[in-house]
Each structure stands twice: as C-alpha cells, then as structure tokens.
C-alpha cells in the first residue's frame, strides 16, 4: 500500500512539470525594428552614448593623472637611491 502510494506520487511528480511547461508561450521581439523605428529609443540611445563618452573621457583623464603620479613617485624613489 505504501509502495503503491510512493510510486503514484513519484509518477505524478514526473508528469506535473510536463503539464506546467505546456502552458508557456514563446514570443518574438524584433529588436532591430525597435531600434530603427521608435524615436524614444533613438533619443535614449543617443543620450546613453553621450554619457558614455563623458565617462570615458573622465576615465582617460584619471588614467593620465595616475600615470603622472606614478612617474613622480618613481622619480622621487630613484632620486633617494
């Protein structure tokens, strides 16, 4: 009796995901079309590119400053030796 119940529950546990996944729907998004046709997307993308350029320029400036500081520290260390 217990074995039959365990077997039934096991079979149900294996079959249940099949019924649950049968309810899923598959969609398709044309991202190229969205990028090409929607003005709001174009505006957002342009603003994102502008912000990226600003952050990238700031990063490059900081890299140059860091290199200058490193060179100054190396020069000072070499002068002490």
MOPAC internal coordinates of N, CA, C and O (Angstrom, degrees):
PM7 1SCF
backbone

  N    0.0000 0     0.00 0     0.00 0    0    0    0
  C    1.4597 1     0.00 0     0.00 0    1    0    0
  C    1.5315 1   110.51 1     0.00 0    2    1    0
  O    1.2310 1   120.29 1   131.06 1    3    2    1
  N    1.3185 1   117.04 1   -48.94 1    3    2    1
  C    1.4678 1   120.51 1   179.68 1    5    3    2
  C    1.5212 1   109.99 1   -66.36 1    6    5    3
  O    1.2310 1   120.81 1   140.54 1    7    6    5
  N    1.3218 1   116.06 1   -39.46 1    7    6    5
  C    1.4560 1   120.29 1   179.89 1    9    7    6
  C    1.5268 1   110.99 1   -63.21 1   10    9    7
  O    1.2310 1   120.50 1   140.79 1   11   10    9
  N    1.3254 1   116.65 1   -39.21 1   11   10    9
  C    1.4591 1   121.27 1   178.91 1   13   11   10
  C    1.5262 1   110.22 1   -65.98 1   14   13   11
  O    1.2310 1   120.16 1   140.06 1   15   14   13
  N    1.3107 1   117.30 1   -39.94 1   15   14   13
  C    1.4640 1   122.25 1   179.12 1   17   15   14
  C    1.5265 1   110.13 1   -65.66 1   18   17   15
  O    1.2310 1   120.35 1   135.02 1   19   18   17
  N    1.3299 1   116.94 1   -44.98 1   19   18   17
  C    1.4593 1   121.00 1   179.26 1   21   19   18
  C    1.5231 1   110.30 1   -62.82 1   22   21   19
  O    1.2310 1   120.23 1   138.45 1   23   22   21
  N    1.3222 1   117.16 1   -41.55 1   23   22   21
  C    1.4621 1   121.37 1   178.45 1   25   23   22
  C    1.5217 1   110.51 1   -63.01 1   26   25   23
  O    1.2310 1   120.25 1   135.55 1   27   26   25
  N    1.3294 1   117.13 1   -44.45 1   27   26   25
  C    1.4623 1   121.47 1   179.87 1   29   27   26
  C    1.5344 1   110.70 1   -62.83 1   30   29   27
  O    1.2310 1   120.53 1   135.92 1   31   30   29
  N    1.3233 1   116.59 1   -44.08 1   31   30   29
  C    1.4686 1   120.30 1   179.49 1   33   31   30
  C    1.5272 1   109.90 1   -64.75 1   34   33   31
  O    1.2310 1   120.03 1   140.19 1   35   34   33
  N    1.3146 1   117.54 1   -39.81 1   35   34   33
  C    1.4637 1   121.30 1   178.07 1   37   35   34
  C    1.5099 1   112.41 1   -62.31 1   38   37   35
  O    1.2310 1   120.74 1   135.51 1   39   38   37
  N    1.3194 1   116.18 1   -44.49 1   39   38   37
  C    1.4677 1   120.79 1   178.94 1   41   39   38
  C    1.5288 1   109.94 1   -63.94 1   42   41   39
  O    1.2310 1   120.49 1   137.59 1   43   42   41
  N    1.3118 1   116.67 1   -42.41 1   43   42   41
  C    1.4694 1   120.56 1   179.25 1   45   43   42
  C    1.5309 1   110.30 1   -63.64 1   46   45   43
  O    1.2310 1   120.80 1   141.36 1   47   46   45
  N    1.3338 1   116.08 1   -38.64 1   47   46   45
  C    1.4619 1   119.86 1   179.47 1   49   47   46
  C    1.5237 1   111.05 1   -65.12 1   50   49   47
  O    1.2310 1   119.82 1   148.24 1   51   50   49
  N    1.3199 1   117.96 1   -31.76 1   51   50   49
  C    1.4605 1   121.20 1   178.49 1   53   51   50
  C    1.5269 1   111.96 1   -79.37 1   54   53   51
  O    1.2310 1   119.79 1   148.20 1   55   54   53
  N    1.3115 1   118.01 1   -31.80 1   55   54   53
  C    1.4624 1   122.10 1  -177.16 1   57   55   54
  C    1.5317 1   111.60 1   -83.24 1   58   57   55
  O    1.2310 1   119.81 1   148.06 1   59   58   57
  N    1.3087 1   117.98 1   -31.94 1   59   58   57
  C    1.4631 1   121.94 1  -176.35 1   61   59   58
  C    1.5312 1   113.06 1   -55.35 1   62   61   59
  O    1.2310 1   118.47 1   133.07 1   63   62   61
  N    1.3336 1   120.51 1   -46.93 1   63   62   61
  C    1.4734 1   118.73 1   178.77 1   65   63   62
  C    1.5208 1   113.90 1   -60.05 1   66   65   63
  O    1.2310 1   120.05 1   149.93 1   67   66   65
  N    1.3114 1   117.51 1   -30.07 1   67   66   65
  C    1.4640 1   120.47 1   178.43 1   69   67   66
  C    1.5204 1   110.06 1   -63.93 1   70   69   67
  O    1.2310 1   120.49 1   136.61 1   71   70   69
  N    1.3214 1   116.67 1   -43.39 1   71   70   69
  C    1.4621 1   119.65 1   179.09 1   73   71   70
  C    1.5296 1   111.57 1   -70.25 1   74   73   71
  O    1.2310 1   120.37 1   144.78 1   75   74   73
  N    1.3158 1   116.90 1   -35.22 1   75   74   73
  C    1.4619 1   119.51 1   179.77 1   77   75   74
  C    1.5200 1   111.85 1   -69.34 1   78   77   75
  O    1.2310 1   119.98 1   140.17 1   79   78   77
  N    1.3199 1   117.64 1   -39.83 1   79   78   77
  C    1.4625 1   119.62 1   179.68 1   81   79   78
  C    1.5167 1   112.19 1   -74.13 1   82   81   79
  O    1.2310 1   119.75 1   159.49 1   83   82   81
  N    1.2914 1   118.08 1   -20.51 1   83   82   81
  C    1.4630 1   120.73 1   178.70 1   85   83   82
  C    1.5290 1   110.70 1   -66.72 1   86   85   83
  O    1.2310 1   119.58 1   160.97 1   87   86   85
  N    1.3225 1   118.41 1   -19.03 1   87   86   85
  C    1.4582 1   122.50 1  -179.18 1   89   87   86
  C    1.5312 1   112.49 1   -85.51 1   90   89   87
  O    1.2310 1   119.42 1   168.45 1   91   90   89
  N    1.3217 1   118.71 1   -11.55 1   91   90   89
  C    1.4635 1   121.27 1  -179.17 1   93   91   90
  C    1.5153 1   110.87 1   -68.40 1   94   93   91
  O    1.2310 1   121.45 1   -33.46 1   95   94   93
  N    1.3189 1   114.84 1   146.54 1   95   94   93
  C    1.4522 1   120.85 1   177.87 1   97   95   94
  C    1.5180 1   108.45 1  -116.91 1   98   97   95
  O    1.2310 1   120.89 1   -31.37 1   99   98   97
  N    1.2962 1   115.90 1   148.63 1   99   98   97
  C    1.4553 1   121.46 1  -179.45 1  101   99   98
  C    1.5172 1   107.67 1  -108.75 1  102  101   99
  O    1.2310 1   120.87 1   -48.15 1  103  102  101
  N    1.3297 1   115.93 1   131.85 1  103  102  101
  C    1.4537 1   120.74 1   179.33 1  105  103  102
  C    1.5166 1   110.88 1  -117.16 1  106  105  103
  O    1.2310 1   120.96 1   -15.28 1  107  106  105
  N    1.3110 1   115.76 1   164.72 1  107  106  105
  C    1.4553 1   122.01 1   179.66 1  109  107  106
  C    1.5206 1   108.34 1  -131.67 1  110  109  107
  O    1.2310 1   120.40 1   -50.92 1  111  110  109
  N    1.3162 1   116.83 1   129.08 1  111  110  109
  C    1.4524 1   121.89 1   179.87 1  113  111  110
  C    1.5215 1   108.31 1  -116.76 1  114  113  111
  O    1.2310 1   120.89 1   -53.57 1  115  114  113
  N    1.3058 1   115.90 1   126.43 1  115  114  113
  C    1.4612 1   120.99 1   177.76 1  117  115  114
  C    1.5243 1   108.41 1   -92.44 1  118  117  115
  O    1.2310 1   121.23 1   -96.84 1  119  118  117
  N    1.3288 1   115.25 1    83.16 1  119  118  117
  C    1.4625 1   119.38 1  -175.94 1  121  119  118
  C    1.5245 1   111.84 1   -65.31 1  122  121  119
  O    1.2310 1   119.52 1   148.02 1  123  122  121
  N    1.3140 1   118.52 1   -31.98 1  123  122  121
  C    1.4687 1   120.52 1   176.81 1  125  123  122
  C    1.5202 1   110.89 1   -62.90 1  126  125  123
  O    1.2310 1   120.97 1   140.22 1  127  126  125
  N    1.3080 1   115.76 1   -39.78 1  127  126  125
  C    1.4651 1   119.94 1   179.34 1  129  127  126
  C    1.5286 1   110.39 1   -67.25 1  130  129  127
  O    1.2310 1   120.72 1   138.86 1  131  130  129
  N    1.3164 1   116.23 1   -41.14 1  131  130  129
  C    1.4712 1   119.85 1   177.99 1  133  131  130
  C    1.5145 1   109.99 1   -60.31 1  134  133  131
  O    1.2310 1   120.69 1   133.92 1  135  134  133
  N    1.3352 1   116.29 1   -46.08 1  135  134  133
  C    1.4652 1   120.43 1  -179.50 1  137  135  134
  C    1.5237 1   111.32 1   -63.13 1  138  137  135
  O    1.2310 1   120.11 1   144.31 1  139  138  137
  N    1.3175 1   117.39 1   -35.69 1  139  138  137
  C    1.4577 1   120.83 1  -175.41 1  141  139  138
  C    1.5234 1   113.41 1   -81.64 1  142  141  139
  O    1.2310 1   119.75 1   146.57 1  143  142  141
  N    1.3353 1   118.08 1   -33.43 1  143  142  141
  C    1.4577 1   120.12 1  -168.69 1  145  143  142
  C    1.5302 1   115.87 1  -103.52 1  146  145  143
  O    1.2310 1   118.89 1   151.29 1  147  146  145
  N    1.2932 1   119.72 1   -28.71 1  147  146  145
  C    1.4570 1   120.49 1  -171.76 1  149  147  146
  C    1.5225 1   110.96 1   -93.02 1  150  149  147
  O    1.2310 1   120.95 1   -61.36 1  151  150  149
  N    1.3240 1   115.79 1   118.64 1  151  150  149
  C    1.4622 1   122.22 1  -178.21 1  153  151  150
  C    1.5254 1   111.99 1   -61.61 1  154  153  151
  O    1.2310 1   120.30 1   141.04 1  155  154  153
  N    1.3155 1   117.04 1   -38.96 1  155  154  153
  C    1.4623 1   120.04 1  -179.45 1  157  155  154
  C    1.5224 1   110.52 1   -60.22 1  158  157  155
  O    1.2310 1   120.63 1   141.55 1  159  158  157
  N    1.3106 1   116.40 1   -38.45 1  159  158  157
  C    1.4603 1   119.81 1   178.59 1  161  159  158
  C    1.5202 1   110.03 1   -67.36 1  162  161  159
  O    1.2310 1   120.77 1   137.35 1  163  162  161
  N    1.3345 1   116.14 1   -42.65 1  163  162  161
  C    1.4599 1   119.75 1   179.27 1  165  163  162
  C    1.5227 1   110.82 1   -61.00 1  166  165  163
  O    1.2310 1   120.44 1   137.07 1  167  166  165
  N    1.3394 1   116.76 1   -42.93 1  167  166  165
  C    1.4628 1   120.56 1   178.99 1  169  167  166
  C    1.5263 1   111.17 1   -63.45 1  170  169  167
  O    1.2310 1   120.56 1   136.14 1  171  170  169
  N    1.3258 1   116.53 1   -43.86 1  171  170  169
  C    1.4550 1   120.63 1   179.98 1  173  171  170
  C    1.5251 1   110.94 1   -65.15 1  174  173  171
  O    1.2310 1   120.45 1   139.93 1  175  174  173
  N    1.3199 1   116.74 1   -40.07 1  175  174  173
  C    1.4596 1   120.14 1   179.42 1  177  175  174
  C    1.5253 1   110.86 1   -66.38 1  178  177  175
  O    1.2310 1   120.00 1   140.19 1  179  178  177
  N    1.3269 1   117.61 1   -39.81 1  179  178  177
  C    1.4580 1   121.43 1   178.46 1  181  179  178
  C    1.5255 1   110.68 1   -63.94 1  182  181  179
  O    1.2310 1   120.49 1   137.05 1  183  182  181
  N    1.3251 1   116.68 1   -42.95 1  183  182  181
  C    1.4560 1   120.41 1   179.19 1  185  183  182
  C    1.5335 1   110.61 1   -65.74 1  186  185  183
  O    1.2310 1   120.60 1   140.06 1  187  186  185
  N    1.3154 1   116.46 1   -39.94 1  187  186  185
  C    1.4597 1   120.25 1   177.98 1  189  187  186
  C    1.5272 1   110.73 1   -62.68 1  190  189  187
  O    1.2310 1   120.36 1   138.02 1  191  190  189
  N    1.3222 1   116.91 1   -41.98 1  191  190  189
  C    1.4639 1   120.43 1   178.31 1  193  191  190
  C    1.5266 1   111.17 1   -63.42 1  194  193  191
  O    1.2310 1   120.35 1   139.81 1  195  194  193
  N    1.3315 1   116.93 1   -40.19 1  195  194  193
  C    1.4543 1   121.16 1   179.08 1  197  195  194
  C    1.5353 1   110.21 1   -63.87 1  198  197  195
  O    1.2310 1   120.58 1   134.38 1  199  198  197
  N    1.3187 1   116.50 1   -45.62 1  199  198  197
  C    1.4605 1   120.14 1   178.55 1  201  199  198
  C    1.5256 1   110.88 1   -63.77 1  202  201  199
  O    1.2310 1   120.36 1   141.92 1  203  202  201
  N    1.3237 1   116.92 1   -38.08 1  203  202  201
  C    1.4654 1   120.51 1   177.79 1  205  203  202
  C    1.5256 1   110.32 1   -61.33 1  206  205  203
  O    1.2310 1   120.44 1   134.87 1  207  206  205
  N    1.3271 1   116.76 1   -45.13 1  207  206  205
  C    1.4701 1   119.76 1  -179.89 1  209  207  206
  C    1.5281 1   110.88 1   -62.15 1  210  209  207
  O    1.2310 1   120.49 1   140.10 1  211  210  209
  N    1.3366 1   116.67 1   -39.90 1  211  210  209
  C    1.4636 1   120.01 1   179.60 1  213  211  210
  C    1.5289 1   111.00 1   -64.58 1  214  213  211
  O    1.2310 1   120.70 1   133.46 1  215  214  213
  N    1.3225 1   116.27 1   -46.54 1  215  214  213
  C    1.4619 1   120.38 1  -179.91 1  217  215  214
  C    1.5258 1   110.33 1   -65.38 1  218  217  215
  O    1.2310 1   120.14 1   140.13 1  219  218  217
  N    1.3162 1   117.34 1   -39.87 1  219  218  217
  C    1.4590 1   121.40 1   179.35 1  221  219  218
  C    1.5283 1   110.81 1   -64.72 1  222  221  219
  O    1.2310 1   120.19 1   139.30 1  223  222  221
  N    1.3213 1   117.25 1   -40.70 1  223  222  221
  C    1.4652 1   120.90 1   177.76 1  225  223  222
  C    1.5223 1   110.59 1   -64.37 1  226  225  223
  O    1.2310 1   120.65 1   138.10 1  227  226  225
  N    1.3212 1   116.37 1   -41.90 1  227  226  225
  C    1.4584 1   120.98 1   178.08 1  229  227  226
  C    1.5341 1   110.19 1   -63.36 1  230  229  227
  O    1.2310 1   120.56 1   138.46 1  231  230  229
  N    1.3115 1   116.54 1   -41.54 1  231  230  229
  C    1.4626 1   120.99 1   178.35 1  233  231  230
  C    1.5301 1   110.67 1   -61.65 1  234  233  231
  O    1.2310 1   120.76 1   133.37 1  235  234  233
  N    1.3334 1   116.15 1   -46.63 1  235  234  233
  C    1.4614 1   119.75 1  -179.48 1  237  235  234
  C    1.5258 1   111.33 1   -62.07 1  238  237  235
  O    1.2310 1   120.39 1   141.46 1  239  238  237
  N    1.3220 1   116.86 1   -38.54 1  239  238  237
  C    1.4601 1   121.03 1   177.49 1  241  239  238
  C    1.5309 1   110.15 1   -63.13 1  242  241  239
  O    1.2310 1   120.54 1   138.63 1  243  242  241
  N    1.3291 1   116.58 1   -41.37 1  243  242  241
  C    1.4597 1   120.25 1   179.55 1  245  243  242
  C    1.5319 1   111.46 1   -67.45 1  246  245  243
  O    1.2310 1   120.32 1   144.89 1  247  246  245
  N    1.3181 1   117.00 1   -35.11 1  247  246  245
  C    1.4662 1   120.71 1   177.40 1  249  247  246
  C    1.5261 1   109.69 1   -64.31 1  250  249  247
  O    1.2310 1   120.34 1   137.08 1  251  250  249
  N    1.3252 1   116.95 1   -42.92 1  251  250  249
  C    1.4660 1   120.53 1   178.63 1  253  251  250
  C    1.5245 1   110.28 1   -63.13 1  254  253  251
  O    1.2310 1   120.29 1   136.57 1  255  254  253
  N    1.3319 1   117.05 1   -43.43 1  255  254  253
  C    1.4618 1   120.57 1   178.04 1  257  255  254
  C    1.5247 1   111.45 1   -61.57 1  258  257  255
  O    1.2310 1   120.83 1   137.20 1  259  258  257
  N    1.3259 1   116.01 1   -42.80 1  259  258  257
  C    1.4615 1   120.26 1   179.51 1  261  259  258
  C    1.5283 1   111.21 1   -63.51 1  262  261  259
  O    1.2310 1   120.54 1   138.53 1  263  262  261
  N    1.3277 1   116.58 1   -41.47 1  263  262  261
  C    1.4609 1   119.87 1   176.79 1  265  263  262
  C    1.5283 1   111.39 1   -62.36 1  266  265  263
  O    1.2310 1   120.37 1   140.20 1  267  266  265
  N    1.3147 1   116.90 1   -39.80 1  267  266  265
  C    1.4662 1   120.81 1   178.13 1  269  267  266
  C    1.5245 1   110.73 1   -63.27 1  270  269  267
  O    1.2310 1   120.75 1   137.46 1  271  270  269
  N    1.3198 1   116.17 1   -42.54 1  271  270  269
  C    1.4686 1   120.13 1   178.96 1  273  271  270
  C    1.5253 1   110.42 1   -64.46 1  274  273  271
  O    1.2310 1   120.34 1   137.45 1  275  274  273
  N    1.3311 1   116.95 1   -42.55 1  275  274  273
  C    1.4648 1   120.80 1   178.28 1  277  275  274
  C    1.5264 1   110.86 1   -61.22 1  278  277  275
  O    1.2310 1   120.42 1   135.78 1  279  278  277
  N    1.3280 1   116.80 1   -44.22 1  279  278  277
  C    1.4587 1   120.27 1   179.65 1  281  279  278
  C    1.5227 1   110.92 1   -63.50 1  282  281  279
  O    1.2310 1   120.63 1   139.39 1  283  282  281
  N    1.3316 1   116.40 1   -40.61 1  283  282  281
  C    1.4570 1   119.74 1   178.82 1  285  283  282
  C    1.5222 1   110.87 1   -64.37 1  286  285  283
  O    1.2310 1   120.33 1   139.29 1  287  286  285
  N    1.3185 1   116.97 1   -40.71 1  287  286  285
  C    1.4650 1   120.11 1   179.02 1  289  287  286
  C    1.5296 1   110.68 1   -67.56 1  290  289  287
  O    1.2310 1   119.96 1   139.48 1  291  290  289
  N    1.3126 1   117.69 1   -40.52 1  291  290  289
  C    1.4660 1   121.03 1   177.56 1  293  291  290
  C    1.5220 1   110.91 1   -64.30 1  294  293  291
  O    1.2310 1   120.28 1   139.66 1  295  294  293
  N    1.3172 1   117.08 1   -40.34 1  295  294  293
  C    1.4624 1   121.44 1   178.62 1  297  295  294
  C    1.5196 1   109.99 1   -63.44 1  298  297  295
  O    1.2310 1   120.75 1   136.23 1  299  298  297
  N    1.3439 1   116.16 1   -43.77 1  299  298  297
  C    1.4614 1   120.43 1   179.16 1  301  299  298
  C    1.5236 1   111.25 1   -64.52 1  302  301  299
  O    1.2310 1   120.38 1   138.23 1  303  302  301
  N    1.3281 1   116.88 1   -41.77 1  303  302  301
  C    1.4560 1   121.63 1   179.61 1  305  303  302
  C    1.5280 1   110.49 1   -65.81 1  306  305  303
  O    1.2310 1   119.97 1   139.48 1  307  306  305
  N    1.3401 1   117.66 1   -40.52 1  307  306  305
  C    1.4517 1   121.49 1   179.39 1  309  307  306
  C    1.5362 1   110.46 1   -67.70 1  310  309  307
  O    1.2310 1   120.22 1   144.57 1  311  310  309
  N    1.3144 1   117.19 1   -35.43 1  311  310  309
  C    1.4657 1   122.30 1  -179.18 1  313  311  310
  C    1.5177 1   110.47 1   -67.08 1  314  313  311
  O    1.2310 1   120.30 1   145.84 1  315  314  313
  N    1.3546 1   117.04 1   -34.16 1  315  314  313
  C    1.4591 1   121.39 1  -179.94 1  317  315  314
  C    1.5312 1   111.53 1   -71.01 1  318  317  315
  O    1.2310 1   120.92 1   149.37 1  319  318  317
  N    1.3075 1   115.85 1   -30.63 1  319  318  317
  C    1.4706 1   119.01 1  -177.74 1  321  319  318
  C    1.4702 1   108.04 1   -81.51 1  322  321  319
  O    1.2310 1   120.10 1   180.00 1  323  322  321

